[in-house]
C-alpha cells in the first residue's frame, strides 16, 4: 500500500501540476550537500557472528551509527500563482552511514510564500524510495528496497545566491536478511527520523 501511494504521488509531481498550470514556469535546482539524517533506530541496530579461536569464544559485531550524511539534489519546475510559488520536483542522493550506503530517490511538492524582500517559507510533502543498499564491513547483510514518505518545512533566503534550509521527517523501513553465520538484532531497520538540510537554490 505504501509503495502504491508513493508511485501515485510521484506521478502527480511529474505530470499533474505541469499539465494544469496556466502560468509560465522556470527550472528550480536545489543542491543540498550539507544534509544530516538522525535516525534513532540506527543507533541500536547491529549484526553479530560468533566464532571460536582455539579455546576462546569470539563475537564479531558491527553496528550502525545514529547520524547519516545525505548529499542530494532536486530538480523541479516553479509556477507562480498569485501569492504562492508551487514547485513539483524530483531528486536523488545518497544516505551514507558508518556501515551502509543507500541510494535515495524522491518526488516532492512544495509551496512557498514570500516574506521580507528576499525570503520565502512554506511546507513540502513527498515520496521517497531507498534502493541498492550496501553494507560496509565483514558482515553479510542484505536490505530490501522500499518506499515511504517525507514531509517538512523549508525557508529560502537570498537574491543572487539563494540559500535553502529545510527540516524534514522521513518515514521508511528496510527489511534485513543475513547469511554466512551473521545474525541481526532485528528483521527490519527503520531509517526514519529527522533530516536537516542546507544548500543552495538556482532558478533559471
Secondary structure, DSSP 8 states (H G I E B T S, - for coil): -HHHHHHHHHHIIIIIHHHH--S-EEEEEEEE-S-EEE-GGGGT-EEEEEEEETTEEEEEEEE--SEEE--EEEEEEEEEETTEEEEEEEEEEEEE-SSEEEEEEEEEEEEEEEETTTEEEEEEEEEEEEEEEEE-SS--EEE--EEEEEEEEEEEE-SSSEEEEEEEEEE-EEEEEE-TT-EES-SEEE--EEEEEEEEEEE-
